[in-house]
């Protein structure tokens, strides 16, 4: 209809080529009238960029990701990219399956919340020209670019806020994930520093997964072995909400009997009016930074891996005791 070759149409719609302004406008107008747009699937078959990336998280029902997705979209949408999302269920095998499926469907790169330290499946994809950016967790080897919260410092400031006259307890997440390892280390550092002679490791209660059900079960077990008052630092907000639910269901006053600190500052807290004391992660910034770094890797291959550590801050809520200096 425009009396040009398919190549010329392609160049115009991709903003390339030495083509007159009048002809460009005609092609764009016809494309709009015909509701014509490039097919990402066809581009993938031809080995072209699809301008789509894959995002793999642990669970769809994890409220942490609401703001993270907004950050990813905010960075990608203006640049003409979209993203697809899959969940791993905190299962390394499923994580590998989802990553390979997305790569087979032609995504230009991946943002992944890894659920273990074994990233061989992601190394294969990255070596095959599918750049990968990690979020939340990272590995010591500088193989992957990663964007994480300052989990060590977050664990330290959370532990420092626990009432000094009470027994401090940390409900720790899986110890094959860097975020859990570092938050636990921060707790141990602070307890050992502030409470000489305290066997800090004896105050760590480990759970297999970071969720509200696990938090509830953990508090149920702790209540059988310890008498209030207690101070609980939970590995994340979902776990902390499980602790809070147990207390409310079993007549324990918060923070009089049990004070609680979470980690994450998820938006769900405002929606359910749970004034939980927590450590804030700049989640939208994490999404934006991960997307920015991935698009850099997609558009400019060969960049060295980097680690971005985002600042965290304590947020005072109604689940910790007020009026004391830290």
Buried (B, 14 or more C-beta within 10 A) or exposed (E): EBEBEEEBBBBBBEEEEEBEEEBBEBBBEEBEEEEEEBEBEEBBEEEBBBBBBBBBBBBEEBBBBBBBBBBBBEBBEEEEBEBBBBBBBBBBEBBBBBBBBBBEBBBBBBBBBBBBBBBEBBBBBBEEEBBBBBBBBBBEEEBBBBBBBBBBBBBBBBBBBBBEEBBBBBBBBBEBBBBBBBBBBBBBBBBBEBBEEBEBEEBBBBBEBBBBEBBBBBBBBBBEEBEBBBBBBBBBBBBBBBBBBBBEEEEBEBBEBBBBBBBBBBBBBEEEEBEBBBBBBBBBBBBBBBBBBBBBBBEEEEEEBEBBBBEBBBBEBBBBBEEEEE
